[in-house]
Amino acid sequence: MIDDDSAVADGSEPAAPANPVAPYSERPVARAQREKAHALIERLVAEGRVRITDPDDDEVTEGWRVVN
């Protein structure tokens, strides 16, 4: 008796999942946040500081996500 649930009835190797889960760092949202963070760092280096005047709530939330 085989205890491994991944074994296939005919004894062959189990098929790979159709949609393997990508690591978080490679998902579109993570890549977009990383690109925004790089842009913010480049701006900070070029300008010496970044000042955002009168941001709305969405801009503040997005800014914290990028910084984190």
mmCIF file of the N, C-alpha and C atoms, coordinates in Angstrom:
data_MODEL
# 
_entry.id   MODEL 
# 
loop_
_atom_site.group_PDB 
_atom_site.id 
_atom_site.type_symbol 
_atom_site.label_atom_id 
_atom_site.label_alt_id 
_atom_site.label_comp_id 
_atom_site.label_asym_id 
_atom_site.label_entity_id 
_atom_site.label_seq_id 
_atom_site.pdbx_PDB_ins_code 
_atom_site.Cartn_x 
_atom_site.Cartn_y 
_atom_site.Cartn_z 
_atom_site.occupancy 
_atom_site.B_iso_or_equiv 
_atom_site.pdbx_formal_charge 
_atom_site.auth_seq_id 
_atom_site.auth_comp_id 
_atom_site.auth_asym_id 
_atom_site.auth_atom_id 
_atom_site.pdbx_PDB_model_num 
ATOM 1   N N  . MET A 1 1  ? 0.838  -1.180 0.000   1.00 0.00 ? 1  MET A N  1 
ATOM 2   C CA . MET A 1 1  ? 0.000  0.000  0.000   1.00 0.00 ? 1  MET A CA 1 
ATOM 3   C C  . MET A 1 1  ? 0.881  1.242  0.000   1.00 0.00 ? 1  MET A C  1 
ATOM 4   N N  . ILE A 1 2  ? 0.475  2.239  -0.777  1.00 0.00 ? 2  ILE A N  1 
ATOM 5   C CA . ILE A 1 2  ? 1.231  3.482  -0.885  1.00 0.00 ? 2  ILE A CA 1 
ATOM 6   C C  . ILE A 1 2  ? 0.518  4.544  -0.061  1.00 0.00 ? 2  ILE A C  1 
ATOM 7   N N  . ASP A 1 3  ? 1.262  5.162  0.852   1.00 0.00 ? 3  ASP A N  1 
ATOM 8   C CA . ASP A 1 3  ? 0.685  6.195  1.704   1.00 0.00 ? 3  ASP A CA 1 
ATOM 9   C C  . ASP A 1 3  ? 0.748  7.574  1.070   1.00 0.00 ? 3  ASP A C  1 
ATOM 10  N N  . ASP A 1 4  ? 1.524  7.717  0.028   1.00 0.00 ? 4  ASP A N  1 
ATOM 11  C CA . ASP A 1 4  ? 1.709  9.022  -0.609  1.00 0.00 ? 4  ASP A CA 1 
ATOM 12  C C  . ASP A 1 4  ? 0.478  9.365  -1.441  1.00 0.00 ? 4  ASP A C  1 
ATOM 13  N N  . ASP A 1 5  ? -0.224 10.428 -1.076  1.00 0.00 ? 5  ASP A N  1 
ATOM 14  C CA . ASP A 1 5  ? -1.423 10.842 -1.807  1.00 0.00 ? 5  ASP A CA 1 
ATOM 15  C C  . ASP A 1 5  ? -1.115 11.333 -3.209  1.00 0.00 ? 5  ASP A C  1 
ATOM 16  N N  . SER A 1 6  ? 0.144  11.694 -3.479  1.00 0.00 ? 6  SER A N  1 
ATOM 17  C CA . SER A 1 6  ? 0.477  12.223 -4.798  1.00 0.00 ? 6  SER A CA 1 
ATOM 18  C C  . SER A 1 6  ? 0.697  11.128 -5.834  1.00 0.00 ? 6  SER A C  1 
ATOM 19  N N  . ALA A 1 7  ? 0.749  9.902  -5.398  1.00 0.00 ? 7  ALA A N  1 
ATOM 20  C CA . ALA A 1 7  ? 0.971  8.809  -6.343  1.00 0.00 ? 7  ALA A CA 1 
ATOM 21  C C  . ALA A 1 7  ? -0.263 8.625  -7.222  1.00 0.00 ? 7  ALA A C  1 
ATOM 22  N N  . VAL A 1 8  ? -0.015 8.281  -8.469  1.00 0.00 ? 8  VAL A N  1 
ATOM 23  C CA . VAL A 1 8  ? -1.094 8.050  -9.420  1.00 0.00 ? 8  VAL A CA 1 
ATOM 24  C C  . VAL A 1 8  ? -1.402 6.560  -9.441  1.00 0.00 ? 8  VAL A C  1 
ATOM 25  N N  . ALA A 1 9  ? -2.649 6.207  -9.686  1.00 0.00 ? 9  ALA A N  1 
ATOM 26  C CA . ALA A 1 9  ? -3.098 4.811  -9.624  1.00 0.00 ? 9  ALA A CA 1 
ATOM 27  C C  . ALA A 1 9  ? -2.288 3.897  -10.528 1.00 0.00 ? 9  ALA A C  1 
ATOM 28  N N  . ASP A 1 10 ? -1.849 4.361  -11.683 1.00 0.00 ? 10 ASP A N  1 
ATOM 29  C CA . ASP A 1 10 ? -1.120 3.470  -12.593 1.00 0.00 ? 10 ASP A CA 1 
ATOM 30  C C  . ASP A 1 10 ? 0.381  3.403  -12.287 1.00 0.00 ? 10 ASP A C  1 
ATOM 31  N N  . GLY A 1 11 ? 0.823  4.065  -11.229 1.00 0.00 ? 11 GLY A N  1 
ATOM 32  C CA . GLY A 1 11 ? 2.213  3.992  -10.817 1.00 0.00 ? 11 GLY A CA 1 
ATOM 33  C C  . GLY A 1 11 ? 3.096  5.057  -11.431 1.00 0.00 ? 11 GLY A C  1 
ATOM 34  N N  . SER A 1 12 ? 2.564  5.845  -12.352 1.00 0.00 ? 12 SER A N  1 
ATOM 35  C CA . SER A 1 12 ? 3.385  6.895  -12.963 1.00 0.00 ? 12 SER A CA 1 
ATOM 36  C C  . SER A 1 12 ? 3.490  8.084  -12.014 1.00 0.00 ? 12 SER A C  1 
ATOM 37  N N  . GLU A 1 13 ? 4.351  9.007  -12.352 1.00 0.00 ? 13 GLU A N  1 
ATOM 38  C CA . GLU A 1 13 ? 4.541  10.203 -11.541 1.00 0.00 ? 13 GLU A CA 1 
ATOM 39  C C  . GLU A 1 13 ? 3.306  11.085 -11.636 1.00 0.00 ? 13 GLU A C  1 
ATOM 40  N N  . PRO A 1 14 ? 2.973  11.789 -10.561 1.00 0.00 ? 14 PRO A N  1 
ATOM 41  C CA . PRO A 1 14 ? 1.826  12.700 -10.615 1.00 0.00 ? 14 PRO A CA 1 
ATOM 42  C C  . PRO A 1 14 ? 2.117  13.851 -11.568 1.00 0.00 ? 14 PRO A C  1 
ATOM 43  N N  . ALA A 1 15 ? 1.081  14.344 -12.220 1.00 0.00 ? 15 ALA A N  1 
ATOM 44  C CA . ALA A 1 15 ? 1.236  15.465 -13.147 1.00 0.00 ? 15 ALA A CA 1 
ATOM 45  C C  . ALA A 1 15 ? 1.495  16.742 -12.350 1.00 0.00 ? 15 ALA A C  1 
ATOM 46  N N  . ALA A 1 16 ? 2.244  17.654 -12.956 1.00 0.00 ? 16 ALA A N  1 
ATOM 47  C CA . ALA A 1 16 ? 2.493  18.951 -12.322 1.00 0.00 ? 16 ALA A CA 1 
ATOM 48  C C  . ALA A 1 16 ? 1.196  19.737 -12.304 1.00 0.00 ? 16 ALA A C  1 
ATOM 49  N N  . PRO A 1 17 ? 0.990  20.578 -11.310 1.00 0.00 ? 17 PRO A N  1 
ATOM 50  C CA . PRO A 1 17 ? -0.235 21.379 -11.278 1.00 0.00 ? 17 PRO A CA 1 
ATOM 51  C C  . PRO A 1 17 ? -0.344 22.239 -12.533 1.00 0.00 ? 17 PRO A C  1 
ATOM 52  N N  . ALA A 1 18 ? -1.560 22.432 -13.016 1.00 0.00 ? 18 ALA A N  1 
ATOM 53  C CA . ALA A 1 18 ? -1.779 23.212 -14.234 1.00 0.00 ? 18 ALA A CA 1 
ATOM 54  C C  . ALA A 1 18 ? -1.363 24.667 -14.051 1.00 0.00 ? 18 ALA A C  1 
ATOM 55  N N  . ASN A 1 19 ? -1.627 25.235 -12.890 1.00 0.00 ? 19 ASN A N  1 
ATOM 56  C CA . ASN A 1 19 ? -1.283 26.635 -12.608 1.00 0.00 ? 19 ASN A CA 1 
ATOM 57  C C  . ASN A 1 19 ? -0.430 26.699 -11.343 1.00 0.00 ? 19 ASN A C  1 
ATOM 58  N N  . PRO A 1 20 ? 0.880  26.478 -11.474 1.00 0.00 ? 20 PRO A N  1 
ATOM 59  C CA . PRO A 1 20 ? 1.705  26.566 -10.268 1.00 0.00 ? 20 PRO A CA 1 
ATOM 60  C C  . PRO A 1 20 ? 1.647  27.984 -9.704  1.00 0.00 ? 20 PRO A C  1 
ATOM 61  N N  . VAL A 1 21 ? 1.661  28.078 -8.406  1.00 0.00 ? 21 VAL A N  1 
ATOM 62  C CA . VAL A 1 21 ? 1.577  29.374 -7.745  1.00 0.00 ? 21 VAL A CA 1 
ATOM 63  C C  . VAL A 1 21 ? 2.941  30.049 -7.792  1.00 0.00 ? 21 VAL A C  1 
ATOM 64  N N  . ALA A 1 22 ? 2.943  31.257 -8.314  1.00 0.00 ? 22 ALA A N  1 
ATOM 65  C CA . ALA A 1 22 ? 4.189  32.026 -8.398  1.00 0.00 ? 22 ALA A CA 1 
ATOM 66  C C  . ALA A 1 22 ? 4.512  32.580 -7.016  1.00 0.00 ? 22 ALA A C  1 
ATOM 67  N N  . PRO A 1 23 ? 5.792  32.718 -6.710  1.00 0.00 ? 23 PRO A N  1 
ATOM 68  C CA . PRO A 1 23 ? 6.150  33.349 -5.438  1.00 0.00 ? 23 PRO A CA 1 
ATOM 69  C C  . PRO A 1 23 ? 5.588  34.769 -5.395  1.00 0.00 ? 23 PRO A C  1 
ATOM 70  N N  . TYR A 1 24 ? 5.311  35.259 -4.202  1.00 0.00 ? 24 TYR A N  1 
ATOM 71  C CA . TYR A 1 24 ? 4.703  36.583 -4.057  1.00 0.00 ? 24 TYR A CA 1 
ATOM 72  C C  . TYR A 1 24 ? 5.503  37.652 -4.791  1.00 0.00 ? 24 TYR A C  1 
ATOM 73  N N  . SER A 1 25 ? 6.820  37.582 -4.719  1.00 0.00 ? 25 SER A N  1 
ATOM 74  C CA . SER A 1 25 ? 7.662  38.618 -5.318  1.00 0.00 ? 25 SER A CA 1 
ATOM 75  C C  . SER A 1 25 ? 7.537  38.684 -6.836  1.00 0.00 ? 25 SER A C  1 
ATOM 76  N N  . GLU A 1 26 ? 7.001  37.647 -7.452  1.00 0.00 ? 26 GLU A N  1 
ATOM 77  C CA . GLU A 1 26 ? 6.849  37.627 -8.902  1.00 0.00 ? 26 GLU A CA 1 
ATOM 78  C C  . GLU A 1 26 ? 5.415  37.884 -9.352  1.00 0.00 ? 26 GLU A C  1 
ATOM 79  N N  . ARG A 1 27 ? 4.512  38.097 -8.432  1.00 0.00 ? 27 ARG A N  1 
ATOM 80  C CA . ARG A 1 27 ? 3.126  38.377 -8.796  1.00 0.00 ? 27 ARG A CA 1 
ATOM 81  C C  . ARG A 1 27 ? 3.005  39.816 -9.278  1.00 0.00 ? 27 ARG A C  1 
ATOM 82  N N  . PRO A 1 28 ? 2.030  40.105 -10.145 1.00 0.00 ? 28 PRO A N  1 
ATOM 83  C CA . PRO A 1 28 ? 1.913  41.451 -10.731 1.00 0.00 ? 28 PRO A CA 1 
ATOM 84  C C  . PRO A 1 28 ? 1.834  42.581 -9.711  1.00 0.00 ? 28 PRO A C  1 
ATOM 85  N N  . VAL A 1 29 ? 1.099  42.405 -8.638  1.00 0.00 ? 29 VAL A N  1 
ATOM 86  C CA . VAL A 1 29 ? 0.972  43.476 -7.642  1.00 0.00 ? 29 VAL A CA 1 
ATOM 87  C C  . VAL A 1 29 ? 2.324  43.749 -6.989  1.00 0.00 ? 29 VAL A C  1 
ATOM 88  N N  . ALA A 1 30 ? 3.048  42.700 -6.642  1.00 0.00 ? 30 ALA A N  1 
ATOM 89  C CA . ALA A 1 30 ? 4.357  42.877 -6.010  1.00 0.00 ? 30 ALA A CA 1 
ATOM 90  C C  . ALA A 1 30 ? 5.339  43.531 -6.969  1.00 0.00 ? 30 ALA A C  1 
ATOM 91  N N  . ARG A 1 31 ? 5.307  43.133 -8.238  1.00 0.00 ? 31 ARG A N  1 
ATOM 92  C CA . ARG A 1 31 ? 6.206  43.755 -9.214  1.00 0.00 ? 31 ARG A CA 1 
ATOM 93  C C  . ARG A 1 31 ? 5.877  45.232 -9.403  1.00 0.00 ? 31 ARG A C  1 
ATOM 94  N N  . ALA A 1 32 ? 4.591  45.567 -9.441  1.00 0.00 ? 32 ALA A N  1 
ATOM 95  C CA . ALA A 1 32 ? 4.187  46.975 -9.592  1.00 0.00 ? 32 ALA A CA 1 
ATOM 96  C C  . ALA A 1 32 ? 4.642  47.795 -8.392  1.00 0.00 ? 32 ALA A C  1 
ATOM 97  N N  . GLN A 1 33 ? 4.479  47.253 -7.187  1.00 0.00 ? 33 GLN A N  1 
ATOM 98  C CA . GLN A 1 33 ? 4.922  47.968 -5.974  1.00 0.00 ? 33 GLN A CA 1 
ATOM 99  C C  . GLN A 1 33 ? 6.439  48.156 -5.996  1.00 0.00 ? 33 GLN A C  1 
ATOM 100 N N  . ARG A 1 34 ? 7.165  47.128 -6.430  1.00 0.00 ? 34 ARG A N  1 
ATOM 101 C CA . ARG A 1 34 ? 8.623  47.223 -6.497  1.00 0.00 ? 34 ARG A CA 1 
ATOM 102 C C  . ARG A 1 34 ? 9.050  48.304 -7.495  1.00 0.00 ? 34 ARG A C  1 
ATOM 103 N N  . GLU A 1 35 ? 8.361  48.384 -8.636  1.00 0.00 ? 35 GLU A N  1 
ATOM 104 C CA . GLU A 1 35 ? 8.682  49.414 -9.627  1.00 0.00 ? 35 GLU A CA 1 
ATOM 105 C C  . GLU A 1 35 ? 8.406  50.813 -9.070  1.00 0.00 ? 35 GLU A C  1 
ATOM 106 N N  . LYS A 1 36 ? 7.303  50.965 -8.335  1.00 0.00 ? 36 LYS A N  1 
ATOM 107 C CA . LYS A 1 36 ? 6.997  52.263 -7.719  1.00 0.00 ? 36 LYS A CA 1 
ATOM 108 C C  . LYS A 1 36 ? 8.044  52.623 -6.673  1.00 0.00 ? 36 LYS A C  1 
ATOM 109 N N  . ALA A 1 37 ? 8.497  51.637 -5.915  1.00 0.00 ? 37 ALA A N  1 
ATOM 110 C CA . ALA A 1 37 ? 9.521  51.885 -4.902  1.00 0.00 ? 37 ALA A CA 1 
ATOM 111 C C  . ALA A 1 37 ? 10.833 52.312 -5.562  1.00 0.00 ? 37 ALA A C  1 
ATOM 112 N N  . HIS A 1 38 ? 11.194 51.652 -6.657  1.00 0.00 ? 38 HIS A N  1 
ATOM 113 C CA . HIS A 1 38 ? 12.419 52.035 -7.372  1.00 0.00 ? 38 HIS A CA 1 
ATOM 114 C C  . HIS A 1 38 ? 12.309 53.459 -7.911  1.00 0.00 ? 38 HIS A C  1 
ATOM 115 N N  . ALA A 1 39 ? 11.145 53.807 -8.446  1.00 0.00 ? 39 ALA A N  1 
ATOM 116 C CA . ALA A 1 39 ? 10.940 55.167 -8.964  1.00 0.00 ? 39 ALA A CA 1 
ATOM 117 C C  . ALA A 1 39 ? 11.040 56.189 -7.840  1.00 0.00 ? 39 ALA A C  1 
ATOM 118 N N  . LEU A 1 40 ? 10.476 55.871 -6.686  1.00 0.00 ? 40 LEU A N  1 
ATOM 119 C CA . LEU A 1 40 ? 10.546 56.781 -5.542  1.00 0.00 ? 40 LEU A CA 1 
ATOM 120 C C  . LEU A 1 40 ? 11.992 56.958 -5.078  1.00 0.00 ? 40 LEU A C  1 
ATOM 121 N N  . ILE A 1 41 ? 12.745 55.875 -5.032  1.00 0.00 ? 41 ILE A N  1 
ATOM 122 C CA . ILE A 1 41 ? 14.152 55.954 -4.628  1.00 0.00 ? 41 ILE A CA 1 
ATOM 123 C C  . ILE A 1 41 ? 14.951 56.777 -5.629  1.00 0.00 ? 41 ILE A C  1 
ATOM 124 N N  . GLU A 1 42 ? 14.715 56.561 -6.924  1.00 0.00 ? 42 GLU A N  1 
ATOM 125 C CA . GLU A 1 42 ? 15.421 57.339 -7.942  1.00 0.00 ? 42 GLU A CA 1 
ATOM 126 C C  . GLU A 1 42 ? 15.103 58.826 -7.806  1.00 0.00 ? 42 GLU A C  1 
ATOM 127 N N  . ARG A 1 43 ? 13.842 59.135 -7.546  1.00 0.00 ? 43 ARG A N  1 
ATOM 128 C CA . ARG A 1 43 ? 13.446 60.532 -7.358  1.00 0.00 ? 43 ARG A CA 1 
ATOM 129 C C  . ARG A 1 43 ? 14.106 61.118 -6.119  1.00 0.00 ? 43 ARG A C  1 
ATOM 130 N N  . LEU A 1 44 ? 14.147 60.360 -5.049  1.00 0.00 ? 44 LEU A N  1 
ATOM 131 C CA . LEU A 1 44 ? 14.773 60.812 -3.814  1.00 0.00 ? 44 LEU A CA 1 
ATOM 132 C C  . LEU A 1 44 ? 16.260 61.081 -4.018  1.00 0.00 ? 44 LEU A C  1 
ATOM 133 N N  . VAL A 1 45 ? 16.928 60.198 -4.719  1.00 0.00 ? 45 VAL A N  1 
ATOM 134 C CA . VAL A 1 45 ? 18.360 60.379 -4.987  1.00 0.00 ? 45 VAL A CA 1 
ATOM 135 C C  . VAL A 1 45 ? 18.581 61.615 -5.862  1.00 0.00 ? 45 VAL A C  1 
ATOM 136 N N  . ALA A 1 46 ? 17.764 61.778 -6.885  1.00 0.00 ? 46 ALA A N  1 
ATOM 137 C CA . ALA A 1 46 ? 17.940 62.897 -7.815  1.00 0.00 ? 46 ALA A CA 1 
ATOM 138 C C  . ALA A 1 46 ? 17.604 64.241 -7.177  1.00 0.00 ? 46 ALA A C  1 
ATOM 139 N N  . GLU A 1 47 ? 16.522 64.280 -6.380  1.00 0.00 ? 47 GLU A N  1 
ATOM 140 C CA . GLU A 1 47 ? 16.043 65.549 -5.840  1.00 0.00 ? 47 GLU A CA 1 
ATOM 141 C C  . GLU A 1 47 ? 16.503 65.815 -4.409  1.00 0.00 ? 47 GLU A C  1 
ATOM 142 N N  . GLY A 1 48 ? 16.971 64.791 -3.721  1.00 0.00 ? 48 GLY A N  1 
ATOM 143 C CA . GLY A 1 48 ? 17.405 64.957 -2.350  1.00 0.00 ? 48 GLY A CA 1 
ATOM 144 C C  . GLY A 1 48 ? 16.285 64.819 -1.331  1.00 0.00 ? 48 GLY A C  1 
ATOM 145 N N  . ARG A 1 49 ? 15.061 65.018 -1.746  1.00 0.00 ? 49 ARG A N  1 
ATOM 146 C CA . ARG A 1 49 ? 13.884 64.808 -0.905  1.00 0.00 ? 49 ARG A CA 1 
ATOM 147 C C  . ARG A 1 49 ? 12.666 64.715 -1.820  1.00 0.00 ? 49 ARG A C  1 
ATOM 148 N N  . VAL A 1 50 ? 11.627 64.144 -1.289  1.00 0.00 ? 50 VAL A N  1 
ATOM 149 C CA . VAL A 1 50 ? 10.376 64.032 -2.032  1.00 0.00 ? 50 VAL A CA 1 
ATOM 150 C C  . VAL A 1 50 ? 9.291  64.669 -1.192  1.00 0.00 ? 50 VAL A C  1 
ATOM 151 N N  . ARG A 1 51 ? 8.635  65.642 -1.749  1.00 0.00 ? 51 ARG A N  1 
ATOM 152 C CA . ARG A 1 51 ? 7.538  66.310 -1.048  1.00 0.00 ? 51 ARG A CA 1 
ATOM 153 C C  . ARG A 1 51 ? 6.274  66.123 -1.884  1.00 0.00 ? 51 ARG A C  1 
ATOM 154 N N  . ILE A 1 52 ? 5.256  65.611 -1.245  1.00 0.00 ? 52 ILE A N  1 
ATOM 155 C CA . ILE A 1 52 ? 3.969  65.429 -1.904  1.00 0.00 ? 52 ILE A CA 1 
ATOM 156 C C  . ILE A 1 52 ? 2.996  66.372 -1.213  1.00 0.00 ? 52 ILE A C  1 
ATOM 157 N N  . THR A 1 53 ? 2.529  67.350 -1.947  1.00 0.00 ? 53 THR A N  1 
ATOM 158 C CA . THR A 1 53 ? 1.661  68.355 -1.351  1.00 0.00 ? 53 THR A CA 1 
ATOM 159 C C  . THR A 1 53 ? 0.201  67.975 -1.514  1.00 0.00 ? 53 THR A C  1 
ATOM 160 N N  . ASP A 1 54 ? -0.533 68.104 -0.430  1.00 0.00 ? 54 ASP A N  1 
ATOM 161 C CA . ASP A 1 54 ? -1.972 67.893 -0.383  1.00 0.00 ? 54 ASP A CA 1 
ATOM 162 C C  . ASP A 1 54 ? -2.419 66.552 -0.987  1.00 0.00 ? 54 ASP A C  1 
ATOM 163 N N  . PRO A 1 55 ? -1.859 65.440 -0.496  1.00 0.00 ? 55 PRO A N  1 
ATOM 164 C CA . PRO A 1 55 ? -2.272 64.137 -1.030  1.00 0.00 ? 55 PRO A CA 1 
ATOM 165 C C  . PRO A 1 55 ? -3.672 63.763 -0.526  1.00 0.00 ? 55 PRO A C  1 
ATOM 166 N N  . ASP A 1 56 ? -4.418 63.044 -1.346  1.00 0.00 ? 56 ASP A N  1 
ATOM 167 C CA . ASP A 1 56 ? -5.704 62.540 -0.875  1.00 0.00 ? 56 ASP A CA 1 
ATOM 168 C C  . ASP A 1 56 ? -5.469 61.210 -0.148  1.00 0.00 ? 56 ASP A C  1 
ATOM 169 N N  . ASP A 1 57 ? -6.513 60.651 0.420   1.00 0.00 ? 57 ASP A N  1 
ATOM 170 C CA . ASP A 1 57 ? -6.380 59.425 1.215   1.00 0.00 ? 57 ASP A CA 1 
ATOM 171 C C  . ASP A 1 57 ? -5.793 58.269 0.406   1.00 0.00 ? 57 ASP A C  1 
ATOM 172 N N  . ASP A 1 58 ? -6.192 58.140 -0.854  1.00 0.00 ? 58 ASP A N  1 
ATOM 173 C CA . ASP A 1 58 ? -5.672 57.052 -1.691  1.00 0.00 ? 58 ASP A CA 1 
ATOM 174 C C  . ASP A 1 58 ? -4.173 57.207 -1.939  1.00 0.00 ? 58 ASP A C  1 
ATOM 175 N N  . GLU A 1 59 ? -3.722 58.430 -2.153  1.00 0.00 ? 59 GLU A N  1 
ATOM 176 C CA . GLU A 1 59 ? -2.290 58.668 -2.366  1.00 0.00 ? 59 GLU A CA 1 
ATOM 177 C C  . GLU A 1 59 ? -1.485 58.361 -1.111  1.00 0.00 ? 59 GLU A C  1 
ATOM 178 N N  . VAL A 1 60 ? -2.021 58.718 0.042   1.00 0.00 ? 60 VAL A N  1 
ATOM 179 C CA . VAL A 1 60 ? -1.340 58.424 1.302   1.00 0.00 ? 60 VAL A CA 1 
ATOM 180 C C  . VAL A 1 60 ? -1.236 56.906 1.494   1.00 0.00 ? 60 VAL A C  1 
ATOM 181 N N  . THR A 1 61 ? -2.343 56.215 1.274   1.00 0.00 ? 61 THR A N  1 
ATOM 182 C CA . THR A 1 61 ? -2.346 54.752 1.427   1.00 0.00 ? 61 THR A CA 1 
ATOM 183 C C  . THR A 1 61 ? -1.355 54.111 0.462   1.00 0.00 ? 61 THR A C  1 
ATOM 184 N N  . GLU A 1 62 ? -1.379 54.516 -0.787  1.00 0.00 ? 62 GLU A N  1 
ATOM 185 C CA . GLU A 1 62 ? -0.459 53.945 -1.780  1.00 0.00 ? 62 GLU A CA 1 
ATOM 186 C C  . GLU A 1 62 ? 0.988  54.276 -1.439  1.00 0.00 ? 62 GLU A C  1 
ATOM 187 N N  . GLY A 1 63 ? 1.218  55.487 -0.958  1.00 0.00 ? 63 GLY A N  1 
ATOM 188 C CA . GLY A 1 63 ? 2.582  55.877 -0.564  1.00 0.00 ? 63 GLY A CA 1 
ATOM 189 C C  . GLY A 1 63 ? 3.117  54.983 0.543   1.00 0.00 ? 63 GLY A C  1 
ATOM 190 N N  . TRP A 1 64 ? 2.293  54.698 1.540   1.00 0.00 ? 64 TRP A N  1 
ATOM 191 C CA . TRP A 1 64 ? 2.735  53.804 2.629   1.00 0.00 ? 64 TRP A CA 1 
ATOM 192 C C  . TRP A 1 64 ? 2.978  52.392 2.114   1.00 0.00 ? 64 TRP A C  1 
ATOM 193 N N  . ARG A 1 65 ? 2.169  51.936 1.181   1.00 0.00 ? 65 ARG A N  1 
ATOM 194 C CA . ARG A 1 65 ? 2.395  50.591 0.616   1.00 0.00 ? 65 ARG A CA 1 
ATOM 195 C C  . ARG A 1 65 ? 3.739  50.532 -0.104  1.00 0.00 ? 65 ARG A C  1 
ATOM 196 N N  . VAL A 1 66 ? 4.039  51.569 -0.863  1.00 0.00 ? 66 VAL A N  1 
ATOM 197 C CA . VAL A 1 66 ? 5.308  51.599 -1.591  1.00 0.00 ? 66 VAL A CA 1 
ATOM 198 C C  . VAL A 1 66 ? 6.482  51.635 -0.621  1.00 0.00 ? 66 VAL A C  1 
ATOM 199 N N  . VAL A 1 67 ? 6.387  52.462 0.401   1.00 0.00 ? 67 VAL A N  1 
ATOM 200 C CA . VAL A 1 67 ? 7.469  52.571 1.373   1.00 0.00 ? 67 VAL A CA 1 
ATOM 201 C C  . VAL A 1 67 ? 7.665  51.254 2.113   1.00 0.00 ? 67 VAL A C  1 
ATOM 202 N N  . ASN A 1 68 ? 6.573  50.630 2.506   1.00 0.00 ? 68 ASN A N  1 
ATOM 203 C CA . ASN A 1 68 ? 6.690  49.345 3.212   1.00 0.00 ? 68 ASN A CA 1 
ATOM 204 C C  . ASN A 1 68 ? 7.256  48.290 2.312   1.00 0.00 ? 68 ASN A C  1 
# 
